[in-house]
């Protein structure tokens, strides 16, 4: 099958993969975009698995102090190379991350540090759904019918 530039463009927009990777995937799967998409997804997972073992030893430390000095954040963001760490986009990402942390004002750094009494009991049943009784309590005027349809 003839692989057209439009097909490659469509696959590239759907997956975000490089042009040549999209073209190769389409050629290997006779122009079938669904199969090529799955192939690129699997290839991406394999690439991510390889990269997960790399050490991210470069990066930068970003600080944010709210005017008045009542809130402060220090965050370390790592990457694989110093070239990435020196880019404007990386610095902006680190700054945005510090702002988000400051906005949410976390009380704990790790989930393990949260005292059990502070954790809310789960509202879901063992299979991950809400119980019918709880849903009926929270439902609107026609709750019995709604509960049966939803739960």
N, CA, C and O atoms as a MOPAC input file, in Angstrom:
PM7 MOZYME 1SCF
protein

 N      0.84300 1    -1.17700 1     0.00000 1
 C      0.00000 1     0.00000 1     0.00000 1
 C      0.88800 1     1.23900 1     0.00000 1
 O      1.94600 1     1.26400 1     0.62800 1
 N      0.44400 1     2.24800 1    -0.70300 1
 C      1.16200 1     3.52000 1    -0.77600 1
 C      0.90500 1     4.32600 1     0.49700 1
 O     -0.24500 1     4.58800 1     0.84900 1
 N      1.97400 1     4.71700 1     1.18100 1
 C      1.85200 1     5.52500 1     2.40100 1
 C      1.94500 1     6.99200 1     1.99100 1
 O      2.95100 1     7.43000 1     1.43400 1
 N      0.88400 1     7.74300 1     2.27500 1
 C      0.85500 1     9.15200 1     1.88600 1
 C      1.29300 1    10.03500 1     3.05700 1
 O      1.29100 1     9.61600 1     4.21400 1
 N      1.66300 1    11.24900 1     2.72100 1
 C      2.06900 1    12.20900 1     3.74300 1
 C      0.90000 1    12.51800 1     4.67500 1
 O      1.10100 1    12.76900 1     5.86400 1
 N     -0.32100 1    12.50100 1     4.13800 1
 C     -1.51400 1    12.74300 1     4.95800 1
 C     -1.67900 1    11.65100 1     6.00700 1
 O     -2.03500 1    11.94500 1     7.14800 1
 N     -1.42700 1    10.40400 1     5.64200 1
 C     -1.53200 1     9.29600 1     6.59300 1
 C     -0.50100 1     9.44800 1     7.70800 1
 O     -0.80600 1     9.25200 1     8.88500 1
 N      0.71800 1     9.79800 1     7.32200 1
 C      1.78700 1     9.98500 1     8.30800 1
 C      1.43600 1    11.14300 1     9.23800 1
 O      1.64000 1    11.07400 1    10.45000 1
 N      0.90700 1    12.20300 1     8.64300 1
 C      0.52500 1    13.37700 1     9.43700 1
 C     -0.57200 1    13.01300 1    10.43500 1
 O     -0.51200 1    13.41500 1    11.59700 1
 N     -1.55800 1    12.26700 1     9.99200 1
 C     -2.65400 1    11.85700 1    10.86500 1
 C     -2.15400 1    11.00200 1    12.03200 1
 O     -2.55700 1    11.20000 1    13.17800 1
 N     -1.27500 1    10.05200 1    11.72300 1
 C     -0.71300 1     9.19300 1    12.76700 1
 C      0.16500 1     9.99500 1    13.72100 1
 O      0.15400 1     9.76300 1    14.93000 1
 N      0.90700 1    10.91700 1    13.18200 1
 C      1.79000 1    11.75000 1    14.00100 1
 C      0.98300 1    12.62600 1    14.95800 1
 O      1.35400 1    12.78300 1    16.12200 1
 N     -0.11500 1    13.19300 1    14.47300 1
 C     -0.97400 1    14.01600 1    15.32600 1
 C     -1.63500 1    13.18500 1    16.41300 1
 O     -1.84000 1    13.66500 1    17.52800 1
 N     -1.96800 1    11.94100 1    16.09300 1
 C     -2.62800 1    11.07000 1    17.06600 1
 C     -1.67100 1    10.55900 1    18.13600 1
 O     -2.07800 1    10.34500 1    19.27800 1
 N     -0.40100 1    10.36000 1    17.77700 1
 C      0.53400 1     9.72700 1    18.70500 1
 C      1.62500 1    10.65300 1    19.23300 1
 O      2.16500 1    10.42400 1    20.31500 1
 N      1.94800 1    11.68700 1    18.48000 1
 C      3.04600 1    12.55900 1    18.87900 1
 C      4.40900 1    11.96800 1    18.56300 1
 O      5.43100 1    12.51300 1    18.98000 1
 N      4.43800 1    10.87400 1    17.83900 1
 C      5.69700 1    10.21300 1    17.48800 1
 C      6.40200 1    10.96700 1    16.35700 1
 O      5.79900 1    11.78900 1    15.66700 1
 N      7.67300 1    10.67000 1    16.19000 1
 C      8.46500 1    11.30900 1    15.14900 1
 C      7.95900 1    10.90200 1    13.76100 1
 O      7.35000 1     9.84600 1    13.59200 1
 N      8.22400 1    11.76000 1    12.77900 1
 C      7.74600 1    11.54200 1    11.41200 1
 C      8.22000 1    10.20200 1    10.85900 1
 O      7.42100 1     9.42700 1    10.33500 1
 N      9.51600 1     9.93000 1    10.97600 1
 C     10.04800 1     8.68800 1    10.40700 1
 C      9.52300 1     7.45600 1    11.14500 1
 O      9.31100 1     6.41400 1    10.52500 1
 N      9.31100 1     7.56000 1    12.46100 1
 C      8.73500 1     6.43500 1    13.20600 1
 C      7.31600 1     6.15400 1    12.73600 1
 O      6.92200 1     4.99400 1    12.61200 1
 N      6.54900 1     7.19800 1    12.47400 1
 C      5.18000 1     7.03200 1    11.97200 1
 C      5.18100 1     6.39100 1    10.58900 1
 O      4.38900 1     5.49000 1    10.31100 1
 N      6.07100 1     6.86000 1     9.73200 1
 C      6.14900 1     6.31000 1     8.37600 1
 C      6.52200 1     4.82900 1     8.42700 1
 O      5.92400 1     4.00800 1     7.73000 1
 N      7.51000 1     4.49300 1     9.25100 1
 C      7.94900 1     3.10300 1     9.38100 1
 C      6.82000 1     2.22600 1     9.92400 1
 O      6.60800 1     1.11700 1     9.43400 1
 N      6.09600 1     2.71500 1    10.93400 1
 C      4.99000 1     1.94400 1    11.51400 1
 C      3.90000 1     1.69700 1    10.47800 1
 O      3.34900 1     0.59900 1    10.40500 1
 N      3.59100 1     2.70400 1     9.68500 1
 C      2.57400 1     2.53300 1     8.63600 1
 C      3.03500 1     1.55400 1     7.56200 1
 O      2.24400 1     0.74500 1     7.07700 1
 N      4.28900 1     1.62400 1     7.19700 1
 C      4.81800 1     0.69300 1     6.19500 1
 C      4.77400 1    -0.74100 1     6.71000 1
 O      4.40600 1    -1.65300 1     5.97000 1
 N      5.14400 1    -0.94900 1     7.97000 1
 C      5.14900 1    -2.29600 1     8.53800 1
 C      3.75100 1    -2.87600 1     8.70000 1
 O      3.58000 1    -4.09400 1     8.72200 1
 N      2.74300 1    -2.00000 1     8.81500 1
 C      1.37500 1    -2.46600 1     9.03800 1
 C      0.45400 1    -2.13900 1     7.86600 1
 O     -0.75500 1    -1.99400 1     8.04700 1
 N      1.02200 1    -2.02400 1     6.66800 1
 C      0.28500 1    -1.85000 1     5.41100 1
 C     -0.73700 1    -0.71700 1     5.46600 1
 O     -1.83700 1    -0.84100 1     4.92700 1
 N     -0.37100 1     0.38800 1     6.12000 1
 C     -1.22700 1     1.56200 1     6.14400 1
 C     -2.34400 1     1.51900 1     7.16500 1
 O     -3.15700 1     2.44200 1     7.21500 1
 N     -2.41100 1     0.47900 1     7.98200 1
 C     -3.45500 1     0.36700 1     9.01300 1
 C     -3.08100 1     1.26900 1    10.18900 1
 O     -2.14900 1     0.97500 1    10.93900 1
 N     -3.81700 1     2.36900 1    10.34100 1
 C     -3.48600 1     3.36300 1    11.36000 1
 C     -3.67900 1     2.79600 1    12.76500 1
 O     -2.88800 1     3.10100 1    13.65800 1
 N     -4.69100 1     1.99200 1    12.97800 1
 C     -4.94000 1     1.41900 1    14.31100 1
 C     -3.77700 1     0.51500 1    14.73700 1
 O     -3.29200 1     0.60500 1    15.86500 1
 N     -3.33800 1    -0.35500 1    13.82400 1
 C     -2.21700 1    -1.24200 1    14.14600 1
 C     -0.92500 1    -0.45600 1    14.31500 1
 O     -0.11400 1    -0.77400 1    15.18400 1
 N     -0.72800 1     0.56500 1    13.49200 1
 C      0.47300 1     1.39500 1    13.59600 1
 C      0.48500 1     2.16200 1    14.92000 1
 O      1.53700 1     2.33600 1    15.53400 1
 N     -0.68200 1     2.61500 1    15.34900 1
 C     -0.78300 1     3.31700 1    16.63000 1
 C     -0.40900 1     2.38700 1    17.77800 1
 O      0.33500 1     2.77300 1    18.67900 1
 N     -0.92400 1     1.16900 1    17.74400 1
 C     -0.60500 1     0.18800 1    18.79000 1
 C      0.88300 1    -0.15100 1    18.77400 1
 O      1.50100 1    -0.28700 1    19.83000 1
 N      1.45300 1    -0.28500 1    17.59300 1
 C      2.88400 1    -0.55700 1    17.46100 1
 C      3.69600 1     0.56800 1    18.08800 1
 O      4.63900 1     0.31300 1    18.83700 1
 N      3.33000 1     1.81600 1    17.78300 1
 C      4.05700 1     2.96200 1    18.34300 1
 C      3.88300 1     3.04200 1    19.85800 1
 O      4.81000 1     3.43500 1    20.56500 1
 N      2.71600 1     2.67800 1    20.35600 1
 C      2.48500 1     2.66800 1    21.79500 1
 C      3.39900 1     1.65300 1    22.47700 1
 O      4.01800 1     1.94600 1    23.49900 1
 N      3.47300 1     0.45600 1    21.89500 1
 C      4.35200 1    -0.58000 1    22.45500 1
 C      5.81900 1    -0.15100 1    22.38500 1
 O      6.58600 1    -0.37400 1    23.32100 1
 N      6.19100 1     0.46000 1    21.27400 1
 C      7.56100 1     0.94100 1    21.11800 1
 C      7.86100 1     2.01700 1    22.16000 1
 O      8.94900 1     2.04600 1    22.73500 1
 N      6.90300 1     2.89200 1    22.39700 1
 C      7.07100 1     3.93700 1    23.40300 1
 C      7.22600 1     3.37100 1    24.80100 1
 O      8.02600 1     3.87500 1    25.58800 1
 N      6.46000 1     2.31500 1    25.12500 1
 C      6.57900 1     1.67400 1    26.43000 1
 C      7.95500 1     1.03500 1    26.59900 1
 O      8.55700 1     1.10900 1    27.67100 1
 N      8.44200 1     0.41000 1    25.53700 1
 C      9.77200 1    -0.20600 1    25.60000 1
 C     10.84600 1     0.85300 1    25.78100 1
 O     11.78200 1     0.66600 1    26.55800 1
 N     10.71700 1     1.95600 1    25.07300 1
 C     11.67900 1     3.05000 1    25.20400 1
 C     11.63000 1     3.63800 1    26.60600 1
 O     12.66900 1     3.94100 1    27.19200 1
 N     10.43700 1     3.79700 1    27.14000 1
 C     10.28800 1     4.33700 1    28.49300 1
 C     10.89700 1     3.39400 1    29.52300 1
 O     11.50200 1     3.84500 1    30.49600 1
 N     10.74200 1     2.09400 1    29.31700 1
 C     11.32400 1     1.12700 1    30.24300 1
 C     12.84500 1     1.21600 1    30.23400 1
 O     13.47700 1     1.12600 1    31.28600 1
 N     13.43600 1     1.39400 1    29.05300 1
 C     14.88900 1     1.55300 1    28.96400 1
 C     15.34400 1     2.81400 1    29.68600 1
 O     16.34400 1     2.80400 1    30.40300 1
 N     14.60200 1     3.89500 1    29.49100 1
 C     14.98600 1     5.17600 1    30.08100 1
 C     14.76000 1     5.21600 1    31.58300 1
 O     15.38000 1     6.02200 1    32.27800 1
 N     13.88400 1     4.36400 1    32.09300 1
 C     13.59000 1     4.39700 1    33.52500 1
 C     14.79900 1     4.00900 1    34.36100 1
 O     14.87000 1     4.34700 1    35.54300 1
 N     15.74600 1     3.30600 1    33.76300 1
 C     16.94200 1     2.89400 1    34.48800 1
 C     18.02900 1     3.96200 1    34.46600 1
 O     19.02500 1     3.83200 1    35.17800 1
 N     17.86700 1     4.99500 1    33.68200 1
 C     18.86700 1     6.05500 1    33.62000 1
 C     18.85500 1     6.88200 1    34.89500 1
 O     17.83700 1     6.99000 1    35.57900 1
 N     19.99900 1     7.45600 1    35.19400 1
 C     20.12000 1     8.29500 1    36.37600 1
 C     19.90200 1     9.75100 1    35.97300 1
 O     20.53900 1    10.25600 1    35.04900 1
 N     19.00100 1    10.40600 1    36.67400 1
 C     18.74000 1    11.82800 1    36.43300 1
 C     19.55400 1    12.60700 1    37.46400 1
 O     19.05300 1    12.94400 1    38.53700 1
 N     20.80100 1    12.88600 1    37.13100 1
 C     21.70600 1    13.48600 1    38.10900 1
 C     21.86900 1    14.99200 1    37.94500 1
 O     22.43900 1    15.64600 1    38.81900 1
 N     21.38800 1    15.54400 1    36.86400 1
 C     21.47300 1    16.99000 1    36.65900 1
 C     20.10300 1    17.60300 1    36.92700 1
 O     19.10800 1    16.89200 1    37.06500 1
 N     20.06900 1    18.91100 1    36.99800 1
 C     18.79700 1    19.57700 1    37.24700 1
 C     19.01400 1    20.90200 1    37.93100 1
 O     20.07100 1    21.51900 1    37.80300 1
 N     17.99800 1    21.33700 1    38.66500 1
 C     18.13100 1    22.59600 1    39.38500 1
 C     17.22700 1    22.60500 1    40.60000 1
 O     16.28200 1    21.82200 1    40.70800 1
 N     17.54200 1    23.51400 1    41.51400 1
 C     16.73400 1    23.72400 1    42.70500 1
 C     16.03200 1    25.05900 1    42.52600 1
 O     16.66900 1    26.08400 1    42.28600 1
 N     14.71600 1    25.03300 1    42.64500 1
 C     13.91400 1    26.24800 1    42.49600 1
 C     13.29000 1    26.58000 1    43.84100 1
 O     12.81000 1    25.69700 1    44.55200 1
 N     13.30200 1    27.85900 1    44.18100 1
 C     12.66600 1    28.29900 1    45.41900 1
 C     11.58800 1    29.32300 1    45.09300 1
 O     11.65900 1    30.05200 1    44.10300 1
 N     10.60000 1    29.34700 1    45.95700 1
 C      9.54900 1    30.34800 1    45.83600 1
 C      9.20900 1    30.80600 1    47.24700 1
 O      8.94600 1    29.98800 1    48.12800 1
 N      9.21500 1    32.08200 1    47.44800 1
 C      8.79400 1    32.66400 1    48.71400 1
 C      7.67700 1    33.64300 1    48.42300 1
 O      7.83800 1    34.57600 1    47.63700 1
 N      6.55400 1    33.42300 1    49.06100 1
 C      5.38900 1    34.29500 1    48.87200 1
 C      5.68000 1    35.65200 1    49.50000 1
 O      6.32500 1    35.72100 1    50.54600 1
 N      5.21500 1    36.72700 1    48.87900 1
 C      5.42500 1    38.05000 1    49.48000 1
 C      4.92800 1    38.06500 1    50.93300 1
 O      3.83600 1    37.58000 1    51.23000 1
 N      5.72200 1    38.61100 1    51.80200 1
 C      5.40200 1    38.59800 1    53.22600 1
 C      6.13200 1    37.48900 1    53.95700 1
 O      6.18400 1    37.49100 1    55.18600 1
 N      6.69900 1    36.53900 1    53.22200 1
 C      7.51000 1    35.48200 1    53.80900 1
 C      6.76500 1    34.42700 1    54.60800 1
 O      7.39700 1    33.68600 1    55.36100 1
 N      5.44700 1    34.33000 1    54.47500 1
 C      4.69900 1    33.33300 1    55.24700 1
 C      4.72100 1    31.95500 1    54.60400 1
 O      4.53100 1    30.95600 1    55.29800 1
 N      4.94700 1    31.87500 1    53.29600 1
 C      4.95000 1    30.60200 1    52.58600 1
 C      6.23000 1    30.50400 1    51.77700 1
 O      6.59400 1    31.43400 1    51.05700 1
 N      6.90300 1    29.38300 1    51.89800 1
 C      8.11100 1    29.17200 1    51.12100 1
 C      8.19100 1    27.73900 1    50.64000 1
 O      7.75200 1    26.81600 1    51.32700 1
 N      8.75400 1    27.55600 1    49.45300 1
 C      8.88200 1    26.22400 1    48.85600 1
 C     10.27000 1    26.09700 1    48.25600 1
 O     10.78300 1    27.03400 1    47.64400 1
 N     10.87300 1    24.93000 1    48.43600 1
 C     12.12500 1    24.60700 1    47.76000 1
 C     11.91600 1    23.23700 1    47.10900 1
 O     11.56900 1    22.26600 1    47.78200 1
 N     12.12900 1    23.17400 1    45.80800 1
 C     11.90600 1    21.93000 1    45.08400 1
 C     13.12800 1    21.63900 1    44.21600 1
 O     13.68400 1    22.53700 1    43.58400 1
 N     13.53400 1    20.38000 1    44.19600 1
 C     14.62500 1    19.93800 1    43.32500 1
 C     14.01600 1    19.15700 1    42.17400 1
 O     13.29000 1    18.18600 1    42.38900 1
 N     14.31100 1    19.58200 1    40.94800 1
 C     13.80600 1    18.91200 1    39.75500 1
 C     15.01900 1    18.40200 1    38.98500 1
 O     15.90200 1    19.17700 1    38.61900 1
 N     15.05600 1    17.09800 1    38.74200 1
 C     16.20700 1    16.48500 1    38.08100 1
 C     15.90300 1    16.11100 1    36.63600 1
 O     14.75300 1    15.90200 1    36.24900 1
 N     16.97500 1    16.03600 1    35.85300 1
 C     16.88800 1    15.60000 1    34.46200 1
 C     18.18300 1    14.86300 1    34.13000 1
 O     19.09000 1    14.78000 1    34.95800 1
 N     18.26200 1    14.33500 1    32.92300 1
 C     19.41000 1    13.51800 1    32.55100 1
 C     20.64600 1    14.32600 1    32.17800 1
 O     21.76500 1    13.86900 1    32.41300 1
 N     20.47600 1    15.51000 1    31.60600 1
 C     21.64000 1    16.26500 1    31.13100 1
 C     21.59300 1    17.71200 1    31.60400 1
 O     20.53100 1    18.25800 1    31.90000 1
 N     22.76600 1    18.31000 1    31.66400 1
 C     22.82700 1    19.72000 1    32.04700 1
 C     22.29200 1    20.61600 1    30.93700 1
 O     21.87800 1    21.74600 1    31.19600 1
 N     22.29800 1    20.11500 1    29.69400 1
 C     21.75600 1    20.89300 1    28.57800 1
 C     20.26900 1    21.15400 1    28.78900 1
 O     19.78800 1    22.26000 1    28.54200 1
 N     19.54700 1    20.13900 1    29.24300 1
 C     18.11900 1    20.28900 1    29.51500 1
 C     17.91800 1    21.21500 1    30.71200 1
 O     17.03400 1    22.07200 1    30.69900 1
 N     18.73600 1    21.04100 1    31.73900 1
 C     18.58500 1    21.83100 1    32.96000 1
 C     18.77400 1    23.32400 1    32.70500 1
 O     18.24000 1    24.15300 1    33.44200 1
 N     19.52400 1    23.66600 1    31.67400 1
 C     19.78500 1    25.08200 1    31.38500 1
 C     18.74500 1    25.72800 1    30.48000 1
 O     18.83400 1    26.92200 1    30.19700 1
 N     17.76600 1    24.96300 1    30.02200 1
 C     16.77500 1    25.54400 1    29.10700 1
 C     15.75700 1    26.38800 1    29.86900 1
 O     15.49700 1    26.17400 1    31.05300 1
 N     15.20700 1    27.32900 1    29.16400 1
 C     14.19600 1    28.21700 1    29.73300 1
 C     12.93000 1    27.44100 1    30.10000 1
 O     12.29700 1    27.72900 1    31.11500 1
 N     12.56200 1    26.46100 1    29.27800 1
 C     11.35500 1    25.68200 1    29.53400 1
 C     11.49400 1    24.86100 1    30.81800 1
 O     10.53300 1    24.73200 1    31.57600 1
 N     12.67900 1    24.30900 1    31.06700 1
 C     12.90200 1    23.51400 1    32.27100 1
 C     12.81700 1    24.39500 1    33.51300 1
 O     12.22000 1    24.00700 1    34.51700 1
 N     13.41200 1    25.57400 1    33.43900 1
 C     13.36200 1    26.51300 1    34.56000 1
 C     11.92200 1    26.95300 1    34.82700 1
 O     11.51200 1    27.07700 1    35.98100 1
 N     11.15400 1    27.19200 1    33.75400 1
 C      9.75200 1    27.58400 1    33.90800 1
 C      8.94500 1    26.44900 1    34.53500 1
 O      8.07800 1    26.68800 1    35.37500 1
 N      9.23500 1    25.21300 1    34.12200 1
 C      8.55300 1    24.05400 1    34.69800 1
 C      8.83400 1    23.95800 1    36.19500 1
 O      7.91300 1    23.75500 1    36.98700 1
 N     10.09600 1    24.10200 1    36.58600 1
 C     10.46700 1    24.02100 1    38.00000 1
 C      9.77800 1    25.13000 1    38.80500 1
 O      9.31100 1    24.89500 1    39.91900 1
 N      9.71900 1    26.32800 1    38.23500 1
 C      9.06600 1    27.44100 1    38.91900 1
 C      7.56800 1    27.18400 1    39.07100 1
 O      7.00300 1    27.41600 1    40.14000 1
 N      6.92400 1    26.70700 1    38.00500 1
 C      5.49100 1    26.39300 1    38.06500 1
 C      5.21700 1    25.30300 1    39.10000 1
 O      4.22300 1    25.36600 1    39.82200 1
 N      6.09100 1    24.31500 1    39.17000 1
 C      5.94200 1    23.24600 1    40.14500 1
 C      6.02000 1    23.80600 1    41.56700 1
 O      5.22500 1    23.43000 1    42.42800 1
 N      6.96500 1    24.69300 1    41.81000 1
 C      7.09300 1    25.32300 1    43.12700 1
 C      5.83900 1    26.13300 1    43.47100 1
 O      5.38200 1    26.11000 1    44.61400 1
 N      5.28900 1    26.84200 1    42.49800 1
 C      4.05800 1    27.60600 1    42.73000 1
 C      2.88900 1    26.69400 1    43.08900 1
 O      2.11100 1    27.00500 1    43.99100 1
 N      2.76400 1    25.57700 1    42.38900 1
 C      1.68300 1    24.63000 1    42.67300 1
 C      1.82200 1    24.05600 1    44.08300 1
 O      0.83500 1    23.91700 1    44.80500 1
 N      3.03200 1    23.73100 1    44.46000 1
 C      3.24900 1    23.19900 1    45.80500 1
 C      2.87300 1    24.24700 1    46.84600 1
 O      2.21600 1    23.92900 1    47.83700 1
 N      3.28600 1    25.49100 1    46.62800 1
 C      2.96400 1    26.56400 1    47.56900 1
 C      1.45500 1    26.76400 1    47.66700 1
 O      0.92900 1    26.97200 1    48.76000 1
 N      0.76300 1    26.70300 1    46.54900 1
 C     -0.68800 1    26.90500 1    46.53000 1
 C     -1.41200 1    25.82800 1    47.33800 1
 O     -2.36300 1    26.12000 1    48.06300 1
 N     -0.95600 1    24.58300 1    47.20700 1
 C     -1.63300 1    23.47800 1    47.88300 1
 C     -1.21200 1    23.31700 1    49.33900 1
 O     -1.87500 1    22.61100 1    50.09800 1
 N     -0.12400 1    23.96100 1    49.73600 1
 C      0.35600 1    23.94200 1    51.12600 1
 C      0.31200 1    22.54800 1    51.73900 1
 O     -0.42500 1    22.33400 1    52.70200 1
 N      1.07000 1    21.60100 1    51.22000 1
 C      1.02900 1    20.24000 1    51.77000 1
 C      1.57400 1    20.20500 1    53.19900 1
 O      2.55200 1    20.87800 1    53.52500 1
 N      0.92500 1    19.41400 1    54.03100 1
 C      1.36000 1    19.27400 1    55.41400 1
 C      2.37900 1    18.14400 1    55.57100 1
 O      3.10900 1    18.09700 1    56.56100 1
 N      2.42600 1    17.24700 1    54.60900 1
 C      3.30900 1    16.08300 1    54.69500 1
 C      4.03100 1    15.89200 1    53.37000 1
 O      3.51400 1    16.25700 1    52.31400 1
 N      5.23400 1    15.31400 1    53.42800 1
 C      5.99900 1    15.06500 1    52.21300 1
 C      5.68100 1    13.71700 1    51.59300 1
 O      5.70400 1    13.57600 1    50.37000 1
 N      5.38100 1    12.71400 1    52.43000 1
 C      5.09300 1    11.36900 1    51.94100 1
 C      3.78500 1    10.87700 1    52.54700 1
 O      3.41500 1    11.29500 1    53.64400 1
 N      3.09800 1    10.01000 1    51.85700 1
 C      1.84600 1     9.45000 1    52.34700 1
 C      2.08900 1     8.70400 1    53.65600 1
 O      1.24700 1     8.73100 1    54.55300 1
 N      3.23300 1     8.04300 1    53.76400 1
 C      3.54500 1     7.27900 1    54.96700 1
 C      3.63500 1     8.16700 1    56.20900 1
 O      3.46600 1     7.68200 1    57.32800 1
 N      3.90100 1     9.46600 1    56.02300 1
 C      4.04000 1    10.38800 1    57.15200 1
 C      2.69800 1    10.85600 1    57.71400 1
 O      2.65500 1    11.43500 1    58.79900 1
 N      1.61200 1    10.61600 1    56.99700 1
 C      0.30000 1    11.09300 1    57.43700 1
 C     -0.21100 1    10.18600 1    58.55100 1
 O     -0.28400 1     8.97100 1    58.36800 1
 N     -0.56900 1    10.76200 1    59.71600 1
 C     -1.11900 1     9.93800 1    60.79800 1
 C     -2.43300 1     9.29400 1    60.36800 1
 O     -3.21600 1     9.89100 1    59.62900 1
 N     -2.66200 1     8.08700 1    60.83300 1
 C     -3.85600 1     7.34200 1    60.45200 1
 C     -5.13900 1     8.09900 1    60.76400 1
 O     -6.09900 1     8.03300 1    59.99600 1
 N     -5.16600 1     8.81700 1    61.88200 1
 C     -6.37200 1     9.53800 1    62.28000 1
 C     -6.72100 1    10.66000 1    61.31000 1
 O     -7.87200 1    11.09500 1    61.26200 1
 N     -5.73600 1    11.14200 1    60.52600 1
 C     -5.97800 1    12.20700 1    59.56000 1
 C     -6.54400 1    11.68700 1    58.23900 1
 O     -7.13400 1    12.44500 1    57.47000 1
 N     -6.36400 1    10.41600 1    57.98700 1
 C     -6.86400 1     9.83700 1    56.74200 1
 C     -8.36400 1     9.61500 1    56.84800 1
 O     -8.85200 1     9.09800 1    57.85300 1
 N     -9.08900 1    10.00400 1    55.81700 1
 C    -10.54100 1     9.82000 1    55.79800 1
 C    -10.84200 1     8.37000 1    55.45700 1
 O    -10.17200 1     7.78300 1    54.60700 1
 N    -11.84300 1     7.78400 1    56.10900 1
 C    -12.20900 1     6.41400 1    55.73500 1
 C    -12.76800 1     6.40200 1    54.31800 1
 O    -13.40000 1     7.36100 1    53.87500 1
 N    -12.52800 1     5.32800 1    53.63600 1
 C    -12.96800 1     5.20700 1    52.25300 1
 C    -14.48500 1     5.16300 1    52.17800 1
 O    -15.14100 1     4.51700 1    52.99500 1
 N    -15.03100 1     5.84900 1    51.19600 1
 C    -16.47900 1     5.83600 1    50.98300 1
 C    -16.88600 1     4.76600 1    49.99500 1
 O    -18.06500 1     4.63100 1    49.66800 1
 N    -15.96000 1     4.03600 1    49.54000 1
 C    -16.25200 1     3.04100 1    48.51900 1
 C    -16.28200 1     1.64400 1    49.13300 1
 O    -15.61300 1     1.38200 1    50.13300 1
 N    -17.05500 1     0.76300 1    48.53400 1
 C    -17.10600 1    -0.60600 1    49.00700 1
 C    -15.87000 1    -1.34100 1    48.50200 1
 O    -15.05100 1    -0.76500 1    47.78600 1
 N    -15.73800 1    -2.58800 1    48.86400 1
 C    -14.53500 1    -3.33900 1    48.51600 1
 C    -14.32300 1    -3.46500 1    47.01300 1
 O    -13.18600 1    -3.61700 1    46.56500 1
 N    -15.38900 1    -3.40600 1    46.22900 1
 C    -15.21200 1    -3.52300 1    44.77800 1
 C    -15.01300 1    -2.16800 1    44.10700 1
 O    -14.98700 1    -2.09000 1    42.87800 1
 N    -14.87100 1    -1.08800 1    44.89900 1
 C    -14.57700 1     0.21600 1    44.33100 1
 C    -15.78600 1     1.07000 1    44.02500 1
 O    -15.63700 1     2.18700 1    43.53000 1
 N    -16.98100 1     0.57400 1    44.30600 1
 C    -18.18500 1     1.35900 1    44.03600 1
 C    -18.79000 1     1.83100 1    45.34700 1
 O    -18.52500 1     1.25500 1    46.40300 1
 N    -19.58900 1     2.86300 1    45.28300 1
 C    -20.27700 1     3.33100 1    46.48200 1
 C    -21.38100 1     2.35200 1    46.84900 1
 O    -21.94600 1     1.68100 1    45.98600 1
 N    -21.67500 1     2.28000 1    48.12100 1
 C    -22.76700 1     1.41000 1    48.54800 1
 C    -24.09200 1     2.04300 1    48.13200 1
 O    -24.19300 1     3.26500 1    48.01500 1
 N    -25.09100 1     1.22100 1    47.91300 1
 C    -26.41700 1     1.71700 1    47.52600 1
 C    -26.99600 1     2.59600 1    48.62800 1
 O    -27.59500 1     3.63500 1    48.35200 1
 N    -26.81500 1     2.17200 1    49.88300 1
 C    -27.37000 1     2.94200 1    50.99100 1
 C    -26.77100 1     4.34500 1    51.02700 1
 O    -27.49600 1     5.32600 1    51.20000 1
 N    -25.48100 1     4.44200 1    50.86900 1
 C    -24.84200 1     5.75800 1    50.90500 1
 C    -25.28700 1     6.61500 1    49.72600 1
 O    -25.52900 1     7.81100 1    49.88300 1
 N    -25.39500 1     6.01600 1    48.55700 1
 C    -25.81700 1     6.75900 1    47.38400 1
 C    -27.25100 1     7.24200 1    47.54400 1
 O    -27.56900 1     8.35400 1    47.12000 1
 N    -28.12500 1     6.43900 1    48.14300 1
 C    -29.50600 1     6.86900 1    48.37600 1
 C    -29.54000 1     8.07300 1    49.30200 1
 O    -30.31700 1     9.00400 1    49.08900 1
 N    -28.69900 1     8.05800 1    50.33200 1
 C    -28.65700 1     9.18100 1    51.27800 1
 C    -28.26400 1    10.47100 1    50.58000 1
 O    -28.81500 1    11.53300 1    50.87000 1
 N    -27.31100 1    10.37900 1    49.65800 1
 C    -26.77700 1    11.57300 1    49.00500 1
 C    -27.55600 1    11.96800 1    47.75400 1
 O    -27.32600 1    13.04600 1    47.20600 1
 N    -28.46500 1    11.12400 1    47.29700 1
 C    -29.16100 1    11.36800 1    46.04800 1
 C    -30.15700 1    12.50800 1    46.10800 1
 O    -30.38700 1    13.08500 1    47.17100 1
 N    -30.75100 1    12.83500 1    44.96300 1
 C    -31.72700 1    13.90900 1    44.86300 1
 C    -33.13600 1    13.39600 1    45.10000 1
 O    -33.31400 1    12.34400 1    45.71200 1
 N    -34.16000 1    14.13800 1    44.61400 1
 C    -35.55300 1    13.78600 1    44.87000 1
 C    -35.95800 1    12.43600 1    44.28200 1
 O    -36.76400 1    11.73000 1    44.88800 1
 N    -35.43500 1    12.06400 1    43.14500 1
 C    -35.79500 1    10.79800 1    42.50800 1
 C    -34.64900 1     9.80200 1    42.70600 1
 O    -34.23600 1     9.11800 1    41.77000 1
 N    -34.15000 1     9.73600 1    43.92100 1
 C    -32.90700 1     9.00400 1    44.17200 1
 C    -33.02800 1     7.49700 1    44.04400 1
 O    -32.07200 1     6.85000 1    43.61600 1
 N    -34.17500 1     6.90500 1    44.40300 1
 C    -34.27500 1     5.44800 1    44.34300 1
 C    -34.08000 1     4.95800 1    42.90400 1
 O    -33.32600 1     4.01400 1    42.66700 1
 N    -34.75600 1     5.59700 1    41.94800 1
 C    -34.60900 1     5.21300 1    40.54800 1
 C    -33.19800 1     5.48900 1    40.03900 1
 O    -32.62200 1     4.68300 1    39.30800 1
 N    -32.65000 1     6.62900 1    40.43000 1
 C    -31.30200 1     7.01100 1    39.99900 1
 C    -30.27200 1     6.02300 1    40.52800 1
 O    -29.35800 1     5.62300 1    39.80800 1
 N    -30.42300 1     5.63500 1    41.78200 1
 C    -29.48000 1     4.70000 1    42.39200 1
 C    -29.48200 1     3.39300 1    41.63400 1
 O    -28.41900 1     2.83700 1    41.35700 1
 N    -30.65600 1     2.89100 1    41.29400 1
 C    -30.73700 1     1.62900 1    40.57300 1
 C    -30.09100 1     1.71700 1    39.18100 1
 O    -29.51400 1     0.74500 1    38.69400 1
 N    -30.19700 1     2.88300 1    38.55500 1
 C    -29.60300 1     3.04300 1    37.23400 1
 C    -28.09300 1     3.18900 1    37.31000 1
 O    -27.37700 1     2.70100 1    36.43600 1
 N    -27.60300 1     3.85500 1    38.34600 1
 C    -26.18200 1     4.16300 1    38.41900 1
 C    -25.39900 1     3.07800 1    39.11200 1
 O    -24.32500 1     2.69800 1    38.64600 1
 N    -25.91700 1     2.56400 1    40.22700 1
 C    -25.12900 1     1.63000 1    41.04200 1
 C    -25.28700 1     0.22300 1    40.52800 1
 O    -24.70000 1    -0.70600 1    41.08300 1

